[in-house]
Amino acid sequence: MSKLLFWWRWEAKHLHRDFYQGIKNIIRWFPIIWKDRDWDDHYIWEILKTKLRNQAKYIGETDRHVNAKRDAERMMLCVRLIDKIQTEYYQEEYLDYCTDEFHWDDIADQPDYKQLRIEEIANAYQDYFNKYRLTYIDVMTRSKKKLIFGNHSDKHIAMNIAHTNADRAKKLLFNILDKHILSWWD
């Protein structure tokens, strides 16, 4: 009986507000949940990104604690990192520094099939290396066993830099979450 009285005194008086907030949440989250699927990491990122964006907006607007604005900025940094991870920005960035031509060649003994041949026309990998100078040095000083693509050519070096940058983005994201997520509350 005392539990019921305790609930009535402290919880029941907020039922109308909780109901209203629940309906708002259902409407706000409906598009995200509707598109959610269990087969890919993309959907995990979407849910996390949406939650961080919503919480950053709330904490930044209410500004109820000393570091509220800074916390909101950190959350939005996490959202931007998730965007870069989701779109594979770093894995594909090096492609902006080269021009390739794609050719479909016939296969001699299989007339119904074609083989893709990629011909590099031009590249500006040196500009890419200059953009990520410290990562370039890191990739060049690592042993070949620790490199994913080896360092046989400029393209392989660029691919290793891209892979390293993508790993660093993930590590930075989870490092920020690890250090700050427990303080992100109002």
QUIJOGI-V441416 format. One record per residue. RES is the residue in one small letter. PSI is psi as a letter, one per 30 degrees, with the letter a starting at -180 (999 if undefined). Layout:
((RES & PSI) (RES & PSI))
This chain:
((m & e) (s & e) (k & e) (l & e) (l & e) (f & e) (w & e) (w & e) (r & e) (w & f) (e & e) (a & e) (k & f) (h & g) (l & e) (h & e) (r & e) (d & e) (f & e) (y & e) (q & e) (g & e) (i & e) (k & e) (n & e) (i & e) (i & e) (r & e) (w & f) (f & e) (p & e) (i & e) (i & e) (w & e) (k & f) (d & k) (r & l) (d & g) (w & g) (d & k) (d & f) (h & e) (y & e) (i & e) (w & e) (e & e) (i & e) (l & e) (k & e) (t & e) (k & e) (l & e) (r & e) (n & e) (q & e) (a & e) (k & e) (y & e) (i & e) (g & e) (e & e) (t & e) (d & h) (r & f) (h & l) (v & e) (n & g) (a & e) (k & e) (r & e) (d & e) (a & e) (e & e) (r & e) (m & e) (m & e) (l & e) (c & e) (v & e) (r & e) (l & e) (i & e) (d & e) (k & e) (i & e) (q & e) (t & g) (e & h) (y & e) (y & e) (q & f) (e & f) (e & e) (y & f) (l & f) (d & f) (y & g) (c & l) (t & k) (d & l) (e & k) (f & k) (h & k) (w & j) (d & k) (d & k) (i & k) (a & e) (d & g) (q & i) (p & f) (d & f) (y & l) (k & l) (q & k) (l & k) (r & k) (i & k) (e & k) (e & k) (i & e) (a & l) (n & l) (a & h) (y & f) (q & e) (d & e) (y & e) (f & e) (n & e) (k & e) (y & h) (r & e) (l & e) (t & e) (y & e) (i & e) (d & e) (v & e) (m & f) (t & f) (r & l) (s & l) (k & f) (k & f) (k & f) (l & k) (i & e) (f & g) (g & a) (n & h) (h & f) (s & l) (d & e) (k & e) (h & e) (i & e) (a & e) (m & e) (n & e) (i & e) (a & e) (h & e) (t & e) (n & e) (a & e) (d & e) (r & e) (a & e) (k & e) (k & e) (l & e) (l & e) (f & f) (n & e) (i & e) (l & e) (d & e) (k & f) (h & f) (i & e) (l & f) (s & g) (w & i) (w & l) (d & 999))
